[in-house]
C-alpha cells in the first residue's frame, strides 16, 4: 500500500518542526552566569552546591557553607571583595584569574545555593 503524498509531506513538516523546537530549546538553555567560573575555580574547596567537602572542612575549619545564614551576613559585594583580595592565608585572590564580571557572576551564582544544603 502506497503512502499518500500529502501525508508524507505533513509527516516531514512535523518532524522538521519538532527538530527546530528541540534545537531552539537547547540554544536557550544556558548555564547560569558564574557556574563555569565557580566550577573551575571554587568547587574543589567549596563543594558542588556550596557545602565544602569533609576533607576541606577538616583542612580549613573556617571555610564557609554558602547557605541562607551566610548570605544573611554577607552581601554579593563582600563576596566579590574576597575574590579580589583573598582571605587570610588559605583563600587566594582571584583577581588575575577572573574578570570583574566573572566575580560578580560567581557571587550571584552562589546565592542560588542558599537553602539548598542537605
C-alpha positions as CSV (number, residue, x, y, z in Angstrom):
1,X,0.0,0.0,0.0
2,X,1.4,3.4,-1.0
3,X,1.6,6.3,1.4
4,X,-0.4,9.3,0.3
5,X,1.8,12.2,-0.8
6,X,0.0,14.7,1.4
7,X,0.5,12.5,4.5
8,X,4.2,12.2,3.7
9,X,4.6,16.0,3.3
10,X,2.8,16.6,6.6
11,X,4.9,14.0,8.4
12,X,8.1,15.6,7.1
13,X,6.9,19.0,8.1
14,X,6.0,17.8,11.6
15,X,9.5,16.2,12.0
16,X,11.2,19.4,10.9
17,X,9.1,21.4,13.4
18,X,10.0,19.1,16.3
19,X,13.6,19.2,15.3
20,X,13.5,23.0,15.2
21,X,11.8,23.2,18.6
22,X,14.4,20.9,20.1
23,X,17.3,23.0,18.7
24,X,15.7,26.2,19.9
25,X,15.2,24.8,23.4
26,X,18.8,23.6,23.6
27,X,20.1,27.0,22.4
28,X,18.0,28.9,25.1
29,X,19.0,26.5,27.9
30,X,22.2,28.2,29.0
31,X,24.2,27.6,32.2
32,X,23.7,30.2,34.8
33,X,26.2,33.0,34.7
34,X,29.0,32.3,37.1
35,X,28.6,28.5,37.1
36,X,31.5,27.7,34.9
37,X,33.9,30.1,36.8
38,X,32.7,28.6,40.1
39,X,33.2,25.0,38.9
40,X,36.6,25.8,37.6
41,X,37.9,27.8,40.5
42,X,35.8,27.3,43.6
43,X,34.2,23.9,43.6
44,X,37.2,22.0,44.8
45,X,37.2,23.8,48.2
46,X,33.6,25.0,48.5
47,X,31.8,22.0,47.0
48,X,29.4,21.5,44.2
49,X,26.5,23.3,45.9
50,X,28.4,25.5,48.3
51,X,28.9,22.8,51.0
52,X,32.6,22.2,51.5
53,X,33.6,18.5,51.3
54,X,34.6,17.0,54.7
55,X,38.3,16.9,53.7
56,X,38.2,20.7,53.0
57,X,36.3,21.3,56.3
58,X,39.0,19.4,58.1
59,X,41.8,21.3,56.4
60,X,40.2,24.7,56.6
61,X,38.0,24.9,59.7
62,X,36.6,28.4,58.9
63,X,35.6,27.6,55.3
64,X,32.0,28.8,54.9
65,X,29.0,26.9,53.6
66,X,27.1,29.1,51.2
67,X,23.6,28.9,52.8
68,X,21.0,31.4,53.9
69,X,22.9,32.2,57.1
70,X,26.0,33.0,55.1
71,X,24.0,35.4,52.9
72,X,22.3,37.0,55.9
73,X,25.8,38.1,56.9
74,X,27.5,38.6,53.5
75,X,26.4,40.7,50.5
76,X,27.3,39.8,46.9
77,X,29.7,42.8,47.1
78,X,31.5,41.3,50.1
79,X,31.9,38.0,48.2
80,X,33.4,39.9,45.2
81,X,35.8,41.7,47.6
82,X,37.0,38.3,48.9
83,X,37.5,37.1,45.4
84,X,39.6,40.2,44.6
85,X,41.7,40.3,47.8
86,X,41.6,36.8,49.1
87,X,41.1,36.0,52.7
88,X,43.9,35.1,55.1
89,X,46.4,32.6,54.1
90,X,44.0,30.0,52.8
91,X,41.8,31.8,50.3
92,X,43.9,33.2,47.5
93,X,43.0,36.2,45.4
94,X,41.3,35.5,42.0
95,X,41.9,39.0,40.6
96,X,44.3,37.6,38.0
97,X,42.2,34.6,37.1
98,X,38.7,36.0,36.9
99,X,37.4,39.2,35.4
100,X,35.3,41.6,37.5
101,X,32.2,40.4,35.7
102,X,33.0,36.8,36.4
103,X,33.4,37.6,40.1
104,X,30.1,39.3,40.2
105,X,28.5,36.4,38.3
106,X,30.1,33.9,40.8
107,X,28.7,35.9,43.7
108,X,25.2,35.8,42.2
109,X,25.5,32.1,41.3
110,X,26.5,31.0,44.8
111,X,23.5,32.9,46.2
112,X,21.4,30.3,44.4
113,X,22.8,27.7,46.9
114,X,21.1,29.3,49.9
115,X,18.8,26.8,51.4
116,X,20.0,24.0,49.1
117,X,22.3,22.3,51.6
118,X,21.3,18.8,52.8
